[in-house]
């Protein structure tokens, strides 16, 4: 399983909007997250993918 902390440097972007710092997924990580959600909805996640999805959800 990919540890959620491994995405902090490469998968999280920080944006300043109206003087506030916002954290969001990079486009690449957002796409990966959406793919995992779709696979979850169609019951096609492997155990490894389910763990990865759970890790991404912890970052939200």
ZAPAMI-143416 format. One record per atom (N, C-alpha, C): residue number from 1; atom name; x, y, z. Coordinates in pm, whole numbers. Atoms other than C-alpha are relative to their C-alpha. Example, Ala and Ser with C-alpha at 12.3 -4.5 7.8 and 13.67 -1.06 7.14 Angstrom:
(1, N, (89, -119, 0))
(1, CA, (1230, -450, 780))
(1, C, (90, 120, 0))
(2, N, (-82, -119, -6))
(2, CA, (1367, -106, 714))
(2, C, (-77, 109, 73))
END
This chain:
(1, N, (83, -119, 0))
(1, CA, (0, 0, 0))
(1, C, (87, 124, 0))
(2, N, (-67, -129, 0))
(2, CA, (112, 350, -75))
(2, C, (-43, 75, 126))
(3, N, (32, -74, -122))
(3, CA, (132, 543, 250))
(3, C, (-49, 140, -35))
(4, N, (52, -134, 29))
(4, CA, (-75, 866, 250))
(4, C, (107, 108, 11))
(5, N, (-103, -101, -18))
(5, CA, (227, 1060, 372))
(5, C, (92, 12, -122))
(6, N, (-87, -7, 118))
(6, CA, (412, 975, 49))
(6, C, (-56, 94, -106))
(7, N, (61, -90, 98))
(7, CA, (166, 1193, -146))
(7, C, (14, 147, 39))
(8, N, (-4, -138, -47))
(8, CA, (227, 1505, 62))
(8, C, (87, 87, -89))
(9, N, (-91, -81, 82))
(9, CA, (522, 1625, -146))
(9, C, (-37, 0, -148))
(10, N, (23, 7, 144))
(10, CA, (416, 1506, -491))
(10, C, (-146, 5, -42))
(11, N, (140, 9, 39))
(11, CA, (37, 1480, -480))
(11, C, (-89, 107, 57))
(12, N, (78, -106, -62))
(12, CA, (-73, 1779, -278))
(12, C, (53, 134, -47))
(13, N, (-36, -135, 43))
(13, CA, (-74, 2134, -411))
(13, C, (-55, 100, 100))
(14, N, (44, -106, -89))
(14, CA, (-100, 2447, -201))
(14, C, (-27, 123, -84))
(15, N, (42, -117, 75))
(15, CA, (-287, 2742, -345))
(15, C, (-40, 109, 98))
(16, N, (45, -110, -84))
(16, CA, (-339, 3084, -191))
(16, C, (-117, 69, -68))
(17, N, (121, -63, 51))
(17, CA, (-689, 3222, -242))
(17, C, (-50, 97, 106))
(18, N, (43, -106, -92))
(18, CA, (-789, 3551, -81))
(18, C, (74, -6, 133))
(19, N, (-84, -1, -119))
(19, CA, (-502, 3526, 162))
(19, C, (-3, -128, 82))
(20, N, (7, 127, -72))
(20, CA, (-583, 3171, 270))
(20, C, (69, -108, -82))
(21, N, (-69, 110, 67))
(21, CA, (-376, 2866, 191))
(21, C, (-93, -120, -8))
(22, N, (87, 115, 23))
(22, CA, (-579, 2583, 40))
(22, C, (85, -119, -46))
(23, N, (-68, 123, 39))
(23, CA, (-459, 2227, 6))
(23, C, (-93, -77, -92))
(24, N, (81, 81, 91))
(24, CA, (-578, 2020, -289))
(24, C, (87, -103, -67))
(25, N, (-72, 103, 74))
(25, CA, (-482, 1711, -484))
(25, C, (49, 59, -132))
(26, N, (-45, -36, 134))
(26, CA, (-271, 1760, -794))
(26, C, (-94, -67, -100))
(27, N, (88, 58, 103))
(27, CA, (-447, 1678, -1120))
(27, C, (22, -151, -12))
(28, N, (-33, 142, 12))
(28, CA, (-267, 1343, -1137))
(28, C, (-60, -81, 116))
(29, N, (53, 72, -115))
(29, CA, (-365, 1239, -785))
(29, C, (-152, 4, 3))
(30, N, (147, -10, 8))
(30, CA, (-723, 1363, -833))
(30, C, (-55, -102, -98))
(31, N, (42, 99, 100))
(31, CA, (-753, 1147, -1145))
(31, C, (7, -141, 58))
(32, N, (-16, 131, -63))
(32, CA, (-619, 845, -955))
(32, C, (-111, -25, 102))
(33, N, (105, 10, -101))
(33, CA, (-865, 910, -670))
(33, C, (-135, -29, -65))
(34, N, (128, 20, 69))
(34, CA, (-1160, 933, -911))
(34, C, (-8, -139, -63))
(35, N, (-1, 135, 57))
(35, CA, (-1055, 610, -1085))
(35, C, (-27, -105, 108))
(36, N, (20, 94, -109))
(36, CA, (-1040, 428, -753))
(36, C, (-145, 3, 48))
(37, N, (141, -11, -41))
(37, CA, (-1385, 559, -659))
(37, C, (-90, -72, -99))
(38, N, (81, 69, 101))
(38, CA, (-1530, 436, -988))
(38, C, (14, -151, 11))
(39, N, (-20, 144, -17))
(39, CA, (-1374, 94, -937))
(39, C, (-69, -50, 126))
(40, N, (70, 36, -123))
(40, CA, (-1513, 88, -583))
(40, C, (-149, -13, -26))
(41, N, (143, 2, 30))
(41, CA, (-1862, 169, -711))
(41, C, (-39, -122, -81))
(42, N, (31, 117, 83))
(42, CA, (-1843, -116, -959))
(42, C, (55, -129, 61))
(43, N, (-50, 117, -74))
(43, CA, (-1696, -354, -698))
(43, C, (115, -70, -71))
(44, N, (-115, 56, 72))
(44, CA, (-1373, -400, -895))
(44, C, (133, 39, 62))
(45, N, (-125, -37, -68))
(45, CA, (-1115, -294, -636))
(45, C, (70, -123, 55))
(46, N, (-80, 103, -67))
(46, CA, (-835, -525, -536))
(46, C, (22, 46, 144))
(47, N, (-27, -37, -139))
(47, CA, (-734, -530, -171))
(47, C, (101, 115, 7))
(48, N, (-101, -107, 4))
(48, CA, (-432, -312, -254))
(48, C, (-62, 134, -41))
(49, N, (67, -122, 44))
(49, CA, (-648, -59, -439))
(49, C, (-94, 54, 108))
(50, N, (88, -43, -108))
(50, CA, (-898, -51, -151))
(50, C, (80, 70, 110))
(51, N, (-86, -62, -100))
(51, CA, (-614, 29, 89))
(51, C, (49, 136, -49))
(52, N, (-43, -127, 57))
(52, CA, (-491, 301, -146))
(52, C, (-113, 104, 6))
(53, N, (116, -91, -8))
(53, CA, (-840, 454, -165))
(53, C, (-21, 46, 143))
(54, N, (17, -37, -142))
(54, CA, (-867, 447, 213))
(54, C, (107, 101, 41))
(55, N, (-108, -93, -32))
(55, CA, (-531, 623, 240))
(55, C, (-26, 138, -58))
(56, N, (34, -129, 62))
(56, CA, (-641, 895, -2))
(56, C, (-114, 68, 75))
(57, N, (111, -57, -74))
(57, CA, (-962, 943, 192))
(57, C, (47, 60, 132))
(58, N, (-55, -54, -124))
(58, CA, (-755, 1003, 505))
(58, C, (58, 140, -22))
(59, N, (-59, -131, 30))
(59, CA, (-596, 1302, 332))
(59, C, (-106, 108, -19))
(60, N, (106, -98, 28))
(60, CA, (-930, 1467, 260))
(60, C, (-43, 69, 127))
END
